[in-house]
Amino acid sequence: MDAKVERRQKLKWRIRKKISGTSERPRLSVFRSNKEIYVQLIDDTNGSTIAAANSRGKDIASKEGNKVDVAKSIGLAIAEKAKSKGIENCVFDRGGYLYHGRVKAIADGAREGGLKF
């Protein structure tokens, strides 16, 4: 495994040791690749995904702007999906990434959409 990937994996495990999602307060998990970005609301007690959004979706992929702008719109989209399922609180899981750039933009977008964490 690459040293950079290994380091992120260790960070991810350290974060996951402390936080987990429930059906009332799911975990908002972020995965960031070089090109795309994905978020999921996960209920860890049942081991199921409640809602998901990503930059490959038809409504978001058509938007103009840089990757940070796209990430913010994904945050808004996941907040909208959560609201429709009756969820307003969640736990933010940055997935071993620094809380900066696209990861921060997702969090800001989700907060703007009405999610509390």
LINUR-V504926 format. One record per backbone hydrogen bond with DSSP energy under -0.5 kcal/mol. CO is the residue of the C=O (numbers start at 0). NH is the residue of the N-H. If there is no record, write none. Layout:
# LINUR-V504926
CO|NH, CO|NH
This chain:
# LINUR-V504926
1|5, 2|6, 3|7, 4|8, 5|9, 6|10, 7|11, 8|12, 9|13, 10|14, 11|15, 12|16, 13|17, 14|17, 14|18, 20|43, 20|44, 24|21, 25|90, 26|28, 26|41, 27|92, 28|39, 30|32, 30|37, 35|32, 36|54, 37|30, 38|52, 39|28, 39|41, 40|49, 40|50, 41|26, 41|43, 42|46, 42|47, 47|42, 47|49, 50|40, 52|38, 53|56, 56|60, 57|61, 59|62, 65|69, 66|70, 67|71, 68|72, 69|73, 70|74, 71|75, 72|76, 73|77, 74|78, 75|79, 76|80, 77|81, 78|82, 79|83, 80|84, 81|84, 81|86, 82|85, 87|115, 88|25, 90|27, 91|93, 92|29, 93|96, 97|99, 99|102, 100|104, 101|105, 102|106, 103|107, 104|108, 105|109, 106|110, 107|111, 108|112, 109|113, 109|114, 110|113, 115|89
